[in-house]
Amino acid sequence: MTTRVVAPKGRGTFRRITDAVRAAGPGDVVLIAPGSYTESVVLDRSVAVTAEHGPGSVTITGTPGSAVLTVDGLECTLRGLVLRGSGDGPAVQISSGAGVLVEDCTIGGGRVHARGNEQSGSDLAGYGTTTVVLRRSRIEDTRLAALHLSGRVRAQAEDTVIANIDGIGAVLSGAASLEATRLRLENTVGYGIRLRGSSRLRLVDSVVRRTGMAGVLLEDAAAGAMEELRVDAAGAAAIHAAGSAKAELTDCRLQNAVASGLVVQDEAEVVARGCAIADVGANGVLVSGSAAVTLTDSRIDRSAYSAVHLTGTATSDLADCLIRGGSEHGIHVTGEAKVELKACGIVEPGMSGLSVVDSAAASADGCWITGGTTGIDLSSGTGTARLASMRVSRTSAAGIVIGTGATAEIDSTTIAHCEGSGLVVWSGAGPTVRGLRIEQVAKNGIYLGEQSAGVFSDCDVVATKYPALHLSKASAPAFRHMRIRDCAEPVGQEDGASPVFEDCTVDGLAMVPQTPVVATSGAPAPVEPLAESMPPEDETLADVLAELKEQVGLERVKRDVQSMVKLMQAVRMRQEAGLPAPPLSRHLVFAGNPGTGKTTVARLYGRVLKALGLLRRGHLIEVDRTALVGEYVGHTGPKTTAAVNQALGGVLFIDEAYSLAPAGIGNDFGAEAIATLVKLMEDHRDDLVVIVAGYVDDMSRFVGSNPGLSSRFTRTLLFDDYSPAELVAIVEHQAREHQYDVTTDARTALTGLFEQLPRGDGFGNGRSARQVFQAMTERQAHRLAELTAPTPAQLVALEAADLPAD
């Protein structure tokens, strides 16, 4: 091995790198002294080009129109060099069949482009294969692409950085392959990594961050294996597989994507194990076409759309997965798609836990759903569901809904603590239900709509607030071995229902077969009614205004309400005198942070209008986006109309109303809800008051999103944050209501606590004060448990020691 030295001066040295390379033989080393060199070098033999004084000491700038380095040799090495291209072309060009090791180098102003044999066929295996190894190197500040591998290229990258690319980070096409360990790719205008043709990718312990488009895109017949990959802040999907691509993800983290976390379409297949998807701008996982996804031991948190959305004929298997939060459904299956769930959990989705529409199918075994609106919803289309060993709890509406045309088998499942009915079976549906347990739901245990049926065997209905079973007109269910205990009533049965009871009991006593236990009247509602807040009977205006005056804080709001009361009294007097009334819009915008009393004042406002004779009922119907907006075409109008109909004669209070007009989203169903609302406000202008509420800036944008809104909402009430003293007063009010006394020391400590409490996104104003009170009662209980015989004074005293520690 011979060393050829390149330096600006000195005996026995070359002035140009090109001359040293020409003089070198295979295996020789070209050692370059520190400095800057302007030339385009061709490595046409197996040589090593090395910076004498290590990384960064030698800069080579290419001549216009040419690559800085062209590699034609079989085994070339570049060490410690800074290579600067002069245009859109490659900085390093690696020819077909060549090989190069790039170590401790920085490349900018042009891409690294490696070409291999573009032809395919087993007889060409190994012919024209190009090899590239990047080790502890950096590619930066280039256009179009940083690393381009086309044809039969075998590339490796270790501890390499690709950054600040006005284009794509890495492009693989043809039969190219890249195996990268600890790759850091960030700040690209286009995709992070794009695979086409039959290319292959393996990423281990790597990061792809801040890409303008998808973090990793696999197309055609490409394949990728990604392990411990983190994709953060992608400008589109974090990982997108299309065509017939295949991908395996292991222990990957996909977060903060502008669009979905994982998109799989066409005939692509993705298998993911131990992965986490969080805080994405659309679906956590979106599967369409005939694609297939398998998720195991993975987590999806806080998706802006449904956490998992399947459409077309897509299929997905989820096992041991957890879905938390999110704005829409936990899992939404549409078209003819199919999903299979095993041992999965869905916690606090924005809408339903599992939604099955159209002709889709779902199978779930050993799963649990907590929170959300409806736990499992088959209310649209001819979908099918097979549910076994499930638990549905704490939903704000029904536990499980089976709609007209849907088919369901339910086995060994529990529904508990729901705010609606446990199981709702709509007209024409007839599920097969075995071993179902329904306990402590706020309405009926099982609600059967008109002409519904079904067989219910070995079921328990316990502690419902409405009749355990509601049987609508012409329903014909069969109940076998049904046990009803501690319910408001056993059965509510309409005329024309024909149930069959076999070996059923009520509170341990035999039920007479085929005999209705309790008769009730009334027709089934098309949707479950929203919660109502009815005003007390025969209260006067003075009573309501006195209650408003007792509210802590809200001084500006109180003045505004008093002013409106005087205006409305004047309107009333003019009407009674036969004079025309001045223009008066009763609809209001409530703008302020959470916990500032907006719902309380809305309830009082309805009562004020009733006391003035301007509303016949004065009740409050409180809704948000989920109660007004449907998930498919044609669903939103009826939902919004149903909410308005329930509010007629009173107040419709829309919390977080700005979510009906989400910023930057044009074709959202919220626009249909707004249009329907505006029309109904006009149709019922004398029998309906609408109050929209939310943050100050968001509400200004919302009212301006539709001319009909801006013309109807002309008055805004601003709700200020509570001061520390007002928060203390709220705690004291809570204490009086629950027969506690706040000591002087505790009051002083509370003032200090609220003065220091951070008022960020998690601050809840009055809600925070109520949470503090609850924490104090819990801590007091723990303190009293240590006393042998506490006195009556000790039992009611909340002391400074009872304040929460953090």
Sequence and secondary structure as in RCSB ss.txt:
>XXXX:A:sequence
MTTRVVAPKGRGTFRRITDAVRAAGPGDVVLIAPGSYTESVVLDRSVAVTAEHGPGSVTITGTPGSAVLTVDGLE
CTLRGLVLRGSGDGPAVQISSGAGVLVEDCTIGGGRVHARGNEQSGSDLAGYGTTTVVLRRSRIEDTRLAALHLS
GRVRAQAEDTVIANIDGIGAVLSGAASLEATRLRLENTVGYGIRLRGSSRLRLVDSVVRRTGMAGVLLEDAAAGA
MEELRVDAAGAAAIHAAGSAKAELTDCRLQNAVASGLVVQDEAEVVARGCAIADVGANGVLVSGSAAVTLTDSRI
DRSAYSAVHLTGTATSDLADCLIRGGSEHGIHVTGEAKVELKACGIVEPGMSGLSVVDSAAASADGCWITGGTTG
IDLSSGTGTARLASMRVSRTSAAGIVIGTGATAEIDSTTIAHCEGSGLVVWSGAGPTVRGLRIEQVAKNGIYLGE
QSAGVFSDCDVVATKYPALHLSKASAPAFRHMRIRDCAEPVGQEDGASPVFEDCTVDGLAMVPQTPVVATSGAPA
PVEPLAESMPPEDETLADVLAELKEQVGLERVKRDVQSMVKLMQAVRMRQEAGLPAPPLSRHLVFAGNPGTGKTT
VARLYGRVLKALGLLRRGHLIEVDRTALVGEYVGHTGPKTTAAVNQALGGVLFIDEAYSLAPAGIGNDFGAEAIA
TLVKLMEDHRDDLVVIVAGYVDDMSRFVGSNPGLSSRFTRTLLFDDYSPAELVAIVEHQAREHQYDVTTDARTAL
TGLFEQLPRGDGFGNGRSARQVFQAMTERQAHRLAELTAPTPAQLVALEAADLPAD
>XXXX:A:secstr
  EEEE SS TT BSSHHHHHHH  TT EEEE SEEEE  EEE SS EEEETT TTSEEEE  TTS SEEE SSS
EEEESEEEE  SSSEEEEE TT EEEEES EEESSEEEEE      GGGTTTT EEEEEES EEEEEEEEEEEEE
SSEEEEEES EEEEEEEEEEEEETT EEEEES EEEEESS SEEE TT EEEEES EEEEESS SEEE TT EEE
EES EEES SS SEEE TT EEEEES EEES SS SEEE TT EEEEES EEES SS SEEE TT EEEEES EE
E  SS SEEE TT EEEEES EEE  SS SEEE TT EEEEES EEES SS SEEE TT EEEEES EEESSS S
EEE SSS EEEEES EEE  SS SEEE TT EEEEES EEES SS SEEE TT   EEES EEES SS SEEE T
T   EEES EEES SS SEEE TT   EEES EEES S SEEE TT   EEES EETTEE  TT  S B      
SS    EE   TT  HHHHHHHHHHSSS HHHHHHHHHHHHHHHHHHHHHHTT         EEEEE TTSSHHH
HHHHHHHHHHHTTSSSS  EEEE HHHH  SSTTTHHHHHHHHHHHHTTSEEEETTGGGGS TT SS THHHHHH
HHHHHHHHTTTT EEEEEE HHHHHHHHTT HHHHHH   EEEE    HHHHHHHHHHHHHHTT EE HHHHHHH
HHHHHHS  STT  THHHHHHHHHHHHHHHHHHHHT SS  HHHHHEE GGGS   
